[in-house]
Amino acid sequence: MGEIVRASERGTLLGNRGILHNAQQEVIRPYQVKRWIICVLQFKGRQRQVMSPNQYTELFFLDEATALAAGHRPCFECQRERAQAFQAAWQEAFNLPKLPSVTEMDNQLHQERLTGERLLKDKRKRLFTAVLAELPDGVFVQIEKRPCLWWQKRVYPWTMAGYLTPIQYALPATVQVLTPFSTVGVIKHGYKPVVDLL
């Protein structure tokens, strides 16, 4: 839903959107840069102390579908093949004559992530309305004010610890979508999010 929260649960992927914390390890901004990326937890033996002073704030996600819904995209350094697949699907989704640049994708995603209020406490997740049955697998929607994964024609309520049993009651025809509009287009055109669904 756009909030950054502390949790004891462990993520499977790392997120980066710049330095968000102060010297007391308090989150003071929702982002610093427009480049919101998804990274793997292990890469070339690098070691980090979480929330080190003057270094980017480590965010953790349950899985790639969760990170994409938050407005991130794959990193071109540690996930080059995934990033290139995302970029190619973006080109196809928007019928572009050439591959979009990282900056072009980041600028577009940035417009689709959060509402325009300036203060941290006023920032809200930007949503859009869509027909549920027309959405691709791996997109997040809002059902009864909770985030849910749409997967194989089922809606799985999301928690930080994992997904719950699919909703059994009648689903609405239209829903509010949490995954950014452009990312939904990328998924529709062949990009398959990794989902931690047991």
N, C-alpha and C positions, 0 to 999 in steps of 0.2 A: 504493500500500500504506500510505499515511498518513505517509510520511516526507517531510521537506522537504530537498531536496538542491540543490547548485549544479551547473549544467550549462552547457556552451557552446552547446547548441542553443537556437534562438529559438522562443518561443511565439507563438501567434496570438491569445491572450486573456490578460487580466490578472486575477489573483485578489487578494482583500483579506480578511483576517480579523483586522485590527488590527496593533498594533506587536509584532512578534515578535523583533526584534533589539536588541542593545545598542549602545553607542557604538563598539565594535570591529567592528560588522557581523556579529556572531555570533548565530545563531538560538538563543534561550534558552527559547522556549515554542512549542507547536504552534498556539496561538491565543490571542487576548486577548478577543475578543468572540464572541457566538453568531452574529453577522451575517457569514456567509461568502458573499461575492458574486463574481460574474463580470462583469468590465468589458471594454470594448473598449480597444484600444491607443491610439486617437486619439479625443479628445473635446474639442470647443470650443477647440482649440489649446493645451490645458494641457501644461505641461512639468514633468517631475519628475527629480530626481536619485535614482537607485535607492538604497534603504536610507539615506535622509537621517535624521539624528538626530531622535528624537521624532515621526516620521511613520510612517504605516502601512508595513508591509513588502510590497513588490511580489512577488507570486508569479506565475509564468507557466505557461500550460498549452498543450499541443499543440493542443487543440481543445475544443469545448464538451462533448463526451462525456467527455473526460478530467476536465474541471473538475467536471462533475456527479458523476462517480464519486468524486471527492475530497470531495464533500459540499457543494459550493458551489451557488448558485442565481443566476439573472440579476439584475443590478442594476436598480433601478427608476429610476435617474437616466440612465445612459448607454445602457441597453438597455430602455427602457420597454415597447415592444411585446413583446419576448421575455419580459420579466418578467410582463406582464399575461397572456400566453398560458400561462405556467407556473402562475400563480395560478388561472386559469380551469380548467386541467386538474386542478389539485390539488382544487378544489371538486368537480369531477365524479368524480374518483378516490375520494374519501372521502364522497361523497353529502352534502355540507354544504349547509345552507339558504342560506348567503351566502358570498361570497368570503372566504377566510381572510386574516387580517391578516399582515403581514410578520413580526411577532413570533410569531404562532402557527406559521407555517412554520419560522422559525428555531429555535424551541424544540423542535419535533418533529425536525427534521433534526439538531439538536445531540445528541439522545439516540441517534441512529442512526450517528453518524460514528466515534467512537473508543470504545474500552473505558474503563472507569472508573478506571484507575490514575492516581494523582495526578502522578507524576514524568514528565518529558518522555521519559526513556529507557524508561519502562514503557508509554507510550501505544501502543496497537495499533489498526489498522483494524478496525472492527466489520463482520463479514460475516454473511450469512445464506444458507441453503440453498434452492435452487429447482430446478425442472425446466427444463433448458436450452431445450428446444423451446417452452416457454410464455413465455419472456422476450421483450420487445419489442426491436426494433433500437435500437442506441445504448447498450445496457447493458454494463457491464464485469463480467467473470467471472474467476475464477482457474482456470487449467488448468496442472497440474503446477507449482504455486507461482509462476506468472507471470501478470501482468495481461494480459487479452485483451479485445478488443472483439467483441461479438456483433452481427453485421450481415448481414442477408439470408441467414440460416441458415448463416453461416460464422463461424469464430472466427479473428480476426486478432491475433497476438501484438503487444503494444504495446512501443515503445521511445520514449525522449525525442525521437529523431530522426524518428519516424513508425511506421507499422504495417508489419509483415512480411507475407510471403506467408501466406495462410490455412493453418491446420493441415490436413493431408491425411489423418491417421490417424483411427480411430474415436474419437468424442467420448463423454465420459461422459453418462449420462442426467441426472444431477443434478450441480450445480456450486455452489461458493461464489460468492456475488454480492458485488462490491465497491461498486457503486452503491447508495446508501442505499435502504432499502425504500420510503419515501415517494416518492422521485424515480422509482423504477421504476414505481410506480403512476401518477405524472404522465405518464411516457412512454407507458404503456399506454393512457392516456386522451387521446392526441392531441398531446402535446408532442413535437416532432421535433428531437432534438439535432443540431447542426451537427458533422459529422465530417470531418476532414482526411484523407480516404482517396482517394488518386489511383488 
